[in-house]
Each structure stands twice: as C-alpha cells, then as structure tokens.
Amino acid sequence: MVTACKKSIFRKTILLFAATLLSGLTFAQNINKTFTTIDTEIFQDASHHWYDLYEKDRVIQPKPNQPRYKATELTEVADNILRYQKDNGGWPKNYDMLAILTPDQKDSLVKVKSVLNTTFDNRTTYSHIACLANVYSVTKVEKYKQAALKGLDFILAAQYANGGWPQYFPLEKDYSRCITYNDDAFAGIMWLLKDIMDGKPEYDFIDAKRRGLLKKSFDNGLKCILATQINDAGKPTVWCQQYDEVTLQPAWARKFEPPSICNGESVGIVSLLMSIDKPTKPIIDAVQYAVQWFKESKISGTRVKTIPAPDLVTPYKISKSDRIVVQDSTAPPIWTRYYELKTHRPLFCNRDSKVVYSLAEVLRERRDGYTWYTYEPQKILDRYPAWKKKWGYRL
C-alpha cells in the first residue's frame, strides 16, 4: 500500500520499523510519488497517550467512541493537523490526528493557538511536517505547504547553537531544556532534514534560502551527535538520552531516567549515521565504536517474561501484569536500556531516583510500565557487515 507519510524519518521506539531494518533498508527508503493513504503508524504514540493516558491539562479530551477519519481521507487529516498547529509553527503532543472533532473541540483548539506548549516529544512536529508535505505533493493546496514551511522554521528556531534540540520550545524550566535523544526526538528531526537534503520529491516546494538553512541545521546536528558520544572509560561507546544543553554532559531526564549509556536511543542515532553517503572519518569512527559497544554490552542467555499479576492501582497507571528476568540458553542477545557511566554495569531506577542493579529491585509500577530491556542493537549488528564493507576500516 502506498502511504502519504513515510515511515522513513521517525520511529516509535525502533520496534515500529523492525521489518524495515531487518530487510536491510534504512529509514530513508524511497517512496512512490503518488500518495493515497496516511501512514497512521506515525501518529500511533500520540494517539495512545490521548486515548489511554489521562492528562488533565489537555485542551480537549477524547469523547466516548470518538469517530476517526479513514487513512485515505488525506485533506481531512491534514486539516486536523492544521487545527493543532500553534502560532509559532510547532505542535503540542498526545492528540489523535485522525479523530473527527466536534465543533466544540475545534473551537477549543482555535482559542489556544497562542499557548506555545510545542514539542518534539512523542514523534511530534517533525511527523506533522512530513505528513503535510506529502499531502501537499498530491493536492497542491497552498495552506498545507505554508504550514509545513512554518513547521520547518520552528525547527530552525528551536535548535541550539551547538546543534542540539530541546524537548520543548519555547524552553521550559525543567529537564526538557536538555538536548533530547529520548524517544528519537533528535533522530526524528534529523531524518526529516536528511530527506530534504537528499532531494526527496515531496519537499520540492522548499525555497533555496530555506533549504540552505536546513542544510546548515543538519550539519550542526551531526556535529552535536559526534560531540556527545560518551567516552568515559578510554574509548567511545554510544549516547545518553539527554544532555545538558550547555556542558554537553549526560543529564537526568525523568526521575527514573538517570544519566547513563542508553542503548535504545543510540540505535536510532547509529542508524542515522550509517545512512550517510560518503561518511567522514569522524562519522565512520562513531559508528564503529558504537558497534564495538553493542557487541561488548550484549547479554546472553537472558529473557524477560511478562507474567500475570493482580491489578495494582497507582497514581500513574493500573498495572495488570508483572515482569521477571529468567535464564534461557535459547534466548537471543538482549541489552538493558541503561548502563552505568564509568562502570558500564546494567542499571535500573525507581521513581525516587534510586539506582538499582536488577529488574527485581524496581517497584512493580515501573517494572511493568517501562522498557528496561531492548533487542534493538541487534538490528545494527546485522547491518554492520555490509556497511563496513562499503565504508569501514579496522579501528
């Protein structure tokens, strides 16, 4: 099926694109020039939060059995995207772009256009721009083009001078000011910019001046990636989820997300670096050191099982299951999400910010409600031999 918005520029954790990676393709896969269907997967994360996780500060809440547009209703979905866009060109997170809104819901969104809670979190803003660009390529409706350009200008405005992006812009007073690799916020922006730099036809409407600014933005983003690869024990490893925007040192995100070596988000960064044609030596070095880290940090003979458990009601969620770690000689390689800085021990963390060293020590709500292990680095290891044959060398 042909899609109106590519899977190629962003991921919902890397798992959303496992099939693509397994086939040896990159995010930046080519797409047909005729778009007939919105790729609803790109908005899955936001939709999940809107329907399944109540947040009292949302402007509108879902109605019971709220109807949704079909994925083939391109202009209806694009019009929805415009309704959520803020005056500064960005978007707020955690709404369903396919929801058919009531008149009251539409009016509520109009009234808060100047409230700038705009973000890149949960695949926000860059995914909306990509979708609008693809719909414009089919319809040639000017308002979609202008909204996409306004979104691109928002990306340019939000970037730090050192090349990183915060989670929210305008800047807030909490950890969201940090340079954010978490949930592929940084990588998602970079994939969008790369698609533009690579001349993807759905972005032909971008003028030369703006295209030059976006090229500079992409190059600065690469510099930031290379500058933040963690080297705390004699050789580079991979990346942290978030970095202090001034010192470029690993930083705390949420209370259970400590400064650490983070394999999950690093896979997205390495995938981006591996997609670059004619990579420079610093890029080649960064990829090869990351691959070495993935090889050295893998865990064999271990599997994480979800098991039945009585319902546990907490202020954050209702836990309906539990997770345990078991030994299994047939299990494929697995990695923990976090590794401790300096010692490189697998680590975990509770909401009190206390670091622990086994999943069993994590309280059940977080044990069941967070992705503490990942298989994603294997995707890089599988792709690496072909990449190395083309670009690599022995370190």
N, C-alpha and C positions, 0 to 999 in steps of 0.2 A: 504494500500500500504506500502511495506517495504521501509525504507529510508536509504540512505548511510550516512547521518549525522544527529545525534539526535537533537531533539528539547530540550533534557533534560538539556543542560548545559548553555543555554543562552536564553534571551528573547528580543524581540523587544519592549520595554515597556512591562509590564506584559501582556498586552492585546493579544499579539501573542499566549499566551499559556492559555488563559482563559478557553478553553474547557478542557484542561488537569487538571487545578486546580479545576474546577467545578466537575470533576469526582472524586476528592479526591486523585489524583495521584500527585507525586512530579515531579520536574524537572528530577530527576534521575530515570526515568522509564526504565525498561529493554527493550532492542530491540532484534530483531532476529539476528542471526549470519550471515545471508546471506543478503547482501545489493545490491539492484538493482537500486535504484533511489536516486539521490541527493535531499536532502530536501532544495529546493530553498528558503524557508522562512528564512533560517538563513542568507542569503545574501540580503534580501529584503531592509533593511535600507540603505546599501551601494549602491545598485543599484538605489534606489530612488534618492539619492544625485547625482549620476553620470548623470542620465538622466534628472532630473528635476531641479537641482540647479547648475547653472554655477559657477565654481570656476576656475579662470584664472591661478592659479598656478599648476593645474594638469598636469602631464606629457603627458597624452593623453586625448582627448575629444571624446565623442561618435560621430559616424558618423550617418547621417540620415538613419533611418531604419536599424540600425546595426543588423545583424543576431545574433541569440543566439543558443547555444548548447541545446539539449534536456537534461532534468534532468536524463535520463538514460545513457547519454554518460559520464560515470564515469571518464575514463582516460583523456578525452579531457578537462573536467572541472578541474581535478586535475593538468593537465599540465598548465592550465591557472593560477591556484593558485601558482604554482612554478614560473611562469614568474613575478609575482608581489612580491614575497618574496625578502627581502633585504639581504645584506651581513651579517647583524647581526642576522638574523633569524626571524625578525618581518615583519609586513606588513603595508603598508600605507592604509588609509581609502578611502572609497567612490568611488569604481570601481565595475563594474559588472563582477563577476567571470564567468558568463555564456556567456559573449559576445564573438563572434567569431572575433578575432582581425585580422586586416590587417597586411601584412608584415612590413609596416612602423610603425605601433603601437607596434608590437613585438620588433622591433629594438630599439624603443624609450625606452621601459622598460629595455632592456638589458643595455643601456647606463647609467641608473641612479641607478643601483644596490647598489652603494656605498653611495647614498644620503639617509640618515637614518631618514626619516620622519615617523618613525614606532610608532604605537599607539595601544591602546585597545579601542579607541572610536568607536562608531557606530558598535559594535559587531565585531571588527577587531582582528585578530591574534588568539585568542582562538578558534574562529569558524573555521578558516582555518586549524588549527592543528587538530581539531576534524574530519573535513572532510577528510583530508589526511590520518588520522589513519584508518578511515572506508574504504576508497578506498584501502589502503594497505592491510587491512584484507581480501579483496576479490582478489586483483590482485597479491599480493606479489611482486610488483615492488619496487625494493630497493630504488629508488630515492624518493618515497613518504614517506617511513619510515625515511630516513635521513632528509628530510625536516621537518617532524613532530618533530623529536628529536631536530633539530636546533631551532625550534619554542619554544619547552619546555625550552631549555637552555636560550632563550631570556626572557621568563617569569621569570626564576630564577634570571637572571642578573638584571632585571628591578625592582625587589622587594626591598623596603626599609628595613633596619634592624628592624624597628618597625612592619613590617608585611604588610604594605600598598603598593599599586601600584600607580604610577603616570598615568596620561592620555597618555603622550608621553614618550618614552625612545629611545635614549638618552634624558636627561632632557632639556627642553627649559626654557626660562626666563620669562614665564608668568604663569597664573594660572594653566596651565596644569601640573606644577610640583606638585600640590596638590594631596593628596590621593583622588582618584576619585571613588565615588559610582555612580556618574551620569550615566544615560543610562545603568546601570548594568555592567559597566566595571569591577569593583571589583567582583561582584557576578558571572559574566560570567567566569572569571578566576577560581574562587573557585569551580564552578560546574565542570569545566574540571578536576581540580585536584581531586575533590571528586570522580568523575567517575573512575579516575585512582586508587585512594586509595581503592575504592570499588571492584576492580578487574574486571572491565568491559572487556570482551574478546578482544575488538578491540585495547586495549592497552597492549596486552601480549608481544609485541616486546620491551617494555621498560626494560632496564637492571636494575639489582638490585641496583647498586650505584646511578643511576639517580632517581630511584623510591624512595630511601631513602631521597634524596634531595627534591624531590617533596612533600613527606610526611611532612618534616620539614617546607617547604614553606606553605603548607596548614595549619599546626598548628599555624604558625606565623600569617597567615591571620586571623584565628579565634581570636587570642589574640588582633589583631588590631580592629576587629569588636567590641569585648566586651569593649575595652578601649575607643571607640569613641561614644558609645551610650550616647545621650545627657541627662544630669541630671542638669537642670538649675533652677528648682523650687521645689526641695525637693525630687523628685523621678525620676527614669529614664523614658524616653519617647521612641523616636526612633532615627533616624540618619539624618545628613545633607548630601547634595550632595557631598560636597568636604571639605577636612580638610587640614589645614596647616601641611605640612609633618614633621615639627619639633615639634611644640607645640601640635599637635593633636586637635586644636581648630577649630570649624566651620569657613569656609573661603568663600570669594566671588569666584564664577566661572565667567561666562559671566556677563556683566553689568546689566542684568535683573535677575540674579540668586544670590540673597543675602544669606549670612549665615542665616540659618533658620532650623526649623524642617521640613523635607521633607518626606511626606507620600509615594509618588510614588516609589522612590528608596528604601525606607525602606521595602516595601513589599517583594522585591527580597531578601533582607538580612534576613528577618524573615523566608521566605520560606526555605532558605538555612539552617538556624539554626534548623528549625523544621524537616528537613530531616535527621539530625544526629542521629545515633543509640546510645543508652545508653548515652544521653547527660549529661554533668556535671551540677552541681548546678548553676554555673555562666551562662551557656547556657540556662538552664530552666528559671532562673530569667529574663534573657534578653528577652526571648520570652513572658513571662507572663506580664512583664511591657509594652512591645510593644503592646500586645493585649489590655491591660487597656487603653493605649493611643489612640488606634484606636477607642475604644468604646467611650471614653470621647470627642474625637475631631470630631466625625461624625456630619454631618449637615442634618437635616431632612426637608422635605417639600420644597426642592430646586431643580431646574432643570436648566441646561444650554442648551439654544437653539441656533442653527445656523440659521441665517436669511439672506434673500437676501440683497445685498447692491451693490451700483455702484462700478465698478472697481476702486481700489486705487493703483496707481503705487508708489512704494517706492524704495529706494536704495537696499532694502533687498528682496523684493518679490512684486508680484502683488496680492493684497488682493481682493478676489472676493465675500466675504461674511463677515458677522459680527456675533458676539456672544453676547447674553444677558442672564442675570440671571432672572428667573421667579419663582414665588411661585407656588408650585404644591403639594397638600396634598397627591397625589398618587405616588410621586417620591420616588425611593429607596434612602437609605442613600448615601450621597456623601461627599467627603472630598476635601478641597483645597490642591493644591500641596504643598504650603508653609504655615507654621505657625511661627509667630514671636517668636524669642528667648525671654525668661523671661515672656512676657505677654501671649504667646500662642494664640494671635489673628490671624485669617486668614489674609494673606498678599499677595500682588501682587507687581509688579515692572516694571518700564519702562526702556527703553534703556539708560536713563540718570542716572540710578541707584537710582532714587527716589522711595521710598517705598510708596505704597498707599494701601488702605484697602477695595477696591471694584473693581470688574472687569470693571465696567463702567469708572473708572478713568485711566485704561490702554489705551494707544493710540491704535487705531484700528489695525495697522500692527502687534503689539504684542498680542493684544486681540484675533485676528483671527489666529495668527501664532504660538501659543504656548499652551501647555496643562496645563491650570491653575487649573483644577478640575480633580478628579480621583474617580473611583469606586473601585479601586483595593484592598483597605484594607478589603473589604467585603469578598474577597477570603480567607484571613487569618482567619477572624471571623468564616466563615463557616467550616473551617478545624480544628479550635482550640478545640472544644469539644472532638473529637476523640484523638487528640494529648494529651490533658490534662489528659484524662482517662488513657493513657499509661505512660506518663512521668511527668505530672504536679502535683502541690500541691497548697494549698492556701497560697498566699503571706502574 
